[in-house]
Each structure stands twice: as C-alpha cells, then as structure tokens.
Amino acid sequence: MQLFGIVFSFLFYLFNLGELYSQEYIRLERAHAHNDYRHKRPLQDALEHGFSSIEVDIHLRNNELYVAHDYHEIRPKQTLTSLYLEPLQEIIHQNHGWVFQDKTPITLLIDIKTNKEATYRRLCQILSKYRNFLTTFTPSGVHHRAVTIIISGNRPLKMMLKEKVRYAGYDGRLEDLSSRLPLEIMPLISENAWKIIPSTKLGIIREAEFNKLKKIVDTAHQAGRKVRLWATPDHPSLYRDQVWNRLLNIGVDYINTDDLGGLKEFLVQNKHLSSKS
C-alpha cells in the first residue's frame, strides 16, 4: 500500500505539472535560471515564472548523473533524469510536443562538473532516450524541438566535433568569439561579466565597458549566436535594475539570476517580454 501511495503521488505530480503549462503563462524569452536545482522545486519554479533558459550542474558517480553544485552535495534521488528529463517529457507530452504553447524551444544548460569525456559519454547515452523532444545538431544545421541542450562547464569539444548527430550544443567563451566553429556546434557564448564589465564589481557603470560589450554581442549575433553573462549583479537594488536594463538594451540574450521572482517582476514591468504561451 505504501508503494502504491508513492507511485500515485508521483503520477499525480506529473499530471499536474503537465496541466500547469497547458494554461496561459507569460514566457520570458530572456530569463535564465542560474543553478536552478537550488530552488525549492527544481524546474517547476523556473517554468512557473516563465523562464526560457534553465541551468543545471551535473556530476558523474557510479554511472549516474547527479544534480548538485559540489560533489559532497550529491543526494541519491537528485538525478538529471528524475529532476529534469522525466518531468520535461511529461510536460511536453501534455502540451502536444512543446513546453510552452507558443512552440518555442527552451534551453537546458548542462554544466559538467566532473571529467568531461566520461561525463559527456554517459550524458549522451541518457539523452538518446529523450531524443524525440531534443533539438538535434547536425552538419546540415540545427533542427529545433522542445528542449535545446547546451553543454557548459567542462566541455569536451573534441568529442563533440567528432559526432555527426548531437543532442547538445557547445557553450563558447569570449576567446571563441572569432573562431570558425559553425552555429551547429556553438550556438551560445557565455562569459563572466567581470571579465568584460569589471566596473559592476564596484557598483558602477562605465560606458567604455558597456560599449565593448555591445561590440561583442553584435559580433555574436552576426554569427547567429546568443550571449549570456554570469556573475552580474543579483542582489535586489536600483543598481541591479540599471545593469539589467543596460544588458537588455545592448542585446544580451539571457539575464542570469537566482532571483526568479525579482527578474520576472523586472521584465514584466519594463515590458521585456516575448509572448504568451
């Protein structure tokens, strides 16, 4: 009876998760949930707030991919499959092939924390089971589906370059900006904000730094790539809002935050929306 109760509760959770995203919600195209798994309800909180990009850190242990920031934080039931892939599959099934009803892919940024080759090899095995809803990257181009996986952290570029069909893109860095890597390999450029706009460490805005960032964003966009910065101001303040406004106006594609509600409120109030899903 106890086992039946657990199974019933899990199925009820998945059903309600699917029902939740069949309703009308504002999708925030430029919102990125940093370290999403640290929220009370991983994935669910981000999607309820309309976030289009979600970040998760993974560790390989005993052939399983666990979700955690540090190795010592690993918990038995917190796996990439249980927290993200299975719930996403159910949501997509309920919503006829997509996460949100506007049929726009969401991004799942997977940050590899352990050995890049071994972890990526196991990740590929797992992702192949969910290929029916994953964007594929091939020499003929990018074929979009409900969820686009991008690999960050310890990135096995040499392995990825050898694959003819991949279920994940490569997260580039500033030094990759002028590389000849095609879009079907590297759809995203991410960088530490302090490297480009160090004045944000001091709580100020220097025009020269933001002008430099604008050129970087323009270069990335010309190649069809999106841009994300991490380590931007995230403590609620007028200064944070000023920086977010500058980043959005410059064209940075994703605003990185741990404060889901704060960023949603900011984007809605300032009309930085995409569409209703």
C-alpha positions in Angstrom: 0.0 0.0 0.0 2.8 2.4 0.8 4.5 1.7 -2.6 1.1 2.3 -4.3 0.8 5.6 -2.5 4.2 6.8 -3.6 3.6 5.8 -7.2 0.2 7.5 -7.2 1.7 10.7 -5.7 4.4 10.8 -8.4 1.9 10.3 -11.2 -0.4 13.0 -9.7 2.6 15.3 -9.6 3.4 14.7 -13.3 -0.2 15.1 -14.3 -0.5 18.5 -12.6 2.9 19.6 -14.0 1.6 19.0 -17.5 -1.7 20.7 -16.8 0.1 23.7 -15.3 1.9 24.5 -18.6 -1.2 23.9 -20.7 -2.5 27.2 -19.3 -1.6 30.7 -20.4 1.6 31.9 -18.9 3.9 34.7 -19.8 7.1 33.2 -21.3 10.2 35.3 -20.5 12.4 34.8 -23.5 15.5 36.4 -21.9 15.3 34.9 -18.4 18.0 32.4 -17.3 17.6 30.4 -14.1 21.1 30.1 -12.6 21.7 26.9 -10.6 18.0 26.1 -10.9 18.3 22.9 -8.8 18.8 25.0 -5.7 15.2 26.3 -5.7 12.6 24.6 -3.7 11.0 23.0 -6.7 13.7 22.5 -9.4 12.4 23.1 -13.0 8.9 23.7 -11.8 9.6 27.1 -10.1 11.5 28.3 -13.2 8.8 27.3 -15.6 6.1 28.7 -13.5 7.9 32.0 -13.7 8.1 31.7 -17.5 11.9 31.2 -17.7 13.1 30.1 -21.2 16.6 29.0 -20.1 17.5 26.8 -17.1 20.9 25.8 -15.7 21.8 22.6 -14.0 25.1 21.3 -12.7 25.9 17.5 -13.1 28.3 15.1 -11.5 29.1 11.6 -12.7 29.1 9.0 -9.9 28.6 5.2 -10.3 27.5 5.7 -13.9 24.7 8.0 -12.8 24.4 11.8 -13.4 23.6 13.6 -10.2 22.5 17.2 -9.9 24.5 19.3 -7.4 26.8 22.2 -7.3 29.6 20.4 -5.4 30.3 16.7 -5.2 29.6 16.5 -1.4 26.1 17.8 -2.0 25.1 14.8 -4.1 21.8 13.2 -2.9 20.6 9.7 -4.1 17.3 10.8 -5.7 18.5 14.1 -7.2 19.5 13.0 -10.7 19.3 14.7 -14.1 16.7 12.2 -15.2 14.4 12.4 -12.2 14.6 16.2 -11.7 14.6 17.4 -15.3 14.3 14.9 -18.2 11.4 12.8 -17.0 9.3 15.9 -15.8 10.1 17.6 -19.1 9.0 14.6 -21.1 5.6 14.6 -19.3 5.1 18.3 -19.7 5.9 18.1 -23.4 3.5 15.1 -23.8 0.7 17.0 -22.1 1.4 20.1 -24.3 1.5 18.3 -27.6 5.2 18.4 -28.2 6.3 21.6 -26.5 7.0 23.0 -23.0 5.1 26.3 -23.6 2.2 26.7 -26.0 4.0 29.2 -28.3 6.1 26.2 -29.6 9.4 27.9 -28.8 12.2 25.7 -27.5 13.5 26.2 -24.0 17.2 25.9 -23.2 18.6 23.5 -20.7 22.2 24.5 -20.0 24.0 21.5 -18.5 27.2 22.4 -16.6 29.6 19.4 -16.4 31.4 19.4 -13.1 33.3 16.1 -13.3 35.6 14.5 -16.0 34.4 16.0 -19.3 34.8 12.9 -21.5 33.4 10.3 -19.2 30.5 12.6 -18.0 29.6 13.6 -21.6 29.7 10.0 -22.8 27.2 9.0 -20.1 25.1 12.1 -20.8 24.9 11.2 -24.5 23.6 7.7 -23.6 20.9 9.2 -21.4 19.9 12.0 -23.8 19.4 9.5 -26.6 16.4 8.1 -24.7 14.8 11.5 -24.9 15.8 12.4 -28.4 12.1 12.7 -29.5 11.9 16.2 -27.8 15.6 17.3 -28.0 17.0 19.8 -30.6 19.5 18.0 -32.8 22.7 19.5 -34.1 23.9 18.1 -37.5 26.2 19.2 -40.3 23.1 20.2 -42.2 22.0 22.6 -39.5 20.1 22.8 -36.2 16.8 21.0 -36.0 14.7 22.6 -33.2 12.5 20.7 -30.9 11.0 21.4 -27.5 14.3 21.4 -25.5 17.7 22.6 -26.6 20.6 21.2 -24.5 23.8 23.2 -24.3 27.0 21.9 -22.6 28.8 24.3 -20.3 31.5 23.8 -17.6 33.9 21.0 -18.5 33.1 21.0 -22.2 34.5 18.1 -24.4 34.8 20.0 -27.6 37.0 17.4 -29.4 34.4 14.7 -28.7 31.5 16.9 -29.8 33.2 17.8 -33.0 33.5 14.1 -34.0 29.8 13.5 -33.6 27.7 13.6 -36.8 24.4 13.9 -34.8 24.4 15.5 -31.4 21.7 16.2 -28.9 23.6 19.2 -27.4 25.4 22.3 -28.5 28.6 23.8 -27.2 28.7 26.8 -24.8 31.6 29.0 -26.1 33.6 31.7 -24.3 34.9 35.1 -25.2 38.0 33.7 -26.8 35.8 31.6 -29.1 34.0 34.6 -30.5 36.2 34.8 -33.6 36.5 31.1 -34.0 35.3 29.3 -37.1 33.1 26.9 -35.2 29.8 26.7 -37.0 26.5 27.6 -35.5 25.5 23.9 -35.3 28.4 23.4 -32.9 28.4 26.6 -30.9 25.0 28.4 -30.6 25.8 30.2 -27.4 28.6 32.4 -26.0 28.8 32.7 -22.2 31.3 34.7 -20.1 31.9 36.0 -16.6 30.6 39.6 -16.6 33.6 40.8 -14.5 35.9 39.9 -17.4 34.1 42.3 -19.8 32.4 44.9 -17.5 34.6 44.8 -14.3 33.0 48.1 -13.1 30.0 46.1 -11.9 32.2 44.7 -9.1 32.4 48.3 -7.9 28.7 49.0 -8.2 29.2 51.5 -11.1 28.6 51.6 -14.9 31.5 52.6 -17.1 30.3 53.5 -20.6 33.5 52.2 -22.2 33.0 48.7 -20.8 29.4 48.5 -21.9 30.4 49.8 -25.4 32.9 46.9 -25.5 30.2 44.5 -24.5 27.9 45.9 -27.3 30.6 45.1 -29.9 30.9 41.6 -28.5 27.1 41.0 -28.6 26.9 42.4 -32.1 29.7 40.1 -33.3 28.0 37.0 -31.7 24.6 37.9 -33.2 26.1 38.3 -36.7 27.1 34.7 -36.5 23.7 33.7 -35.2 24.9 33.0 -31.7 23.2 34.1 -28.4 25.0 35.7 -25.5 24.8 35.1 -21.7 26.8 36.7 -18.9 27.2 35.2 -15.4 28.2 37.0 -12.2 26.1 40.0 -13.0 24.6 42.0 -10.0 21.8 39.9 -8.5 21.0 41.5 -5.1 17.7 43.4 -5.3 18.6 47.1 -5.8 18.2 50.0 -8.1 21.7 49.4 -9.4 20.8 45.8 -10.4 17.8 47.1 -12.4 20.1 49.6 -14.1 22.6 47.0 -15.1 19.8 44.6 -16.3 18.3 47.4 -18.4 21.7 48.1 -20.0 22.3 44.5 -20.7 18.9 44.1 -22.4 19.2 47.3 -24.4 22.7 46.2 -25.6 21.2 42.9 -26.8 22.5 40.4 -24.2 20.1 37.4 -24.8 19.9 36.0 -21.3 19.8 37.7 -17.9 21.4 35.4 -15.4 19.7 35.2 -11.9 19.0 33.2 -8.8 16.1 35.6 -8.0 13.3 34.2 -10.2 10.5 36.4 -8.9 12.7 39.5 -9.0 13.7 39.1 -12.6 10.2 38.2 -13.7 8.8 41.4 -12.0 11.5 43.5 -13.6 10.9 42.1 -17.1 7.2 42.4 -16.9 7.3 45.9 -15.5 9.7 47.0 -18.2 7.9 45.1 -21.0 10.9 42.9 -21.8 8.6 40.0 -22.8 8.5 37.5 -25.6 4.9 36.2 -25.9 2.2 34.5 -24.1 2.4 30.7 -24.2 
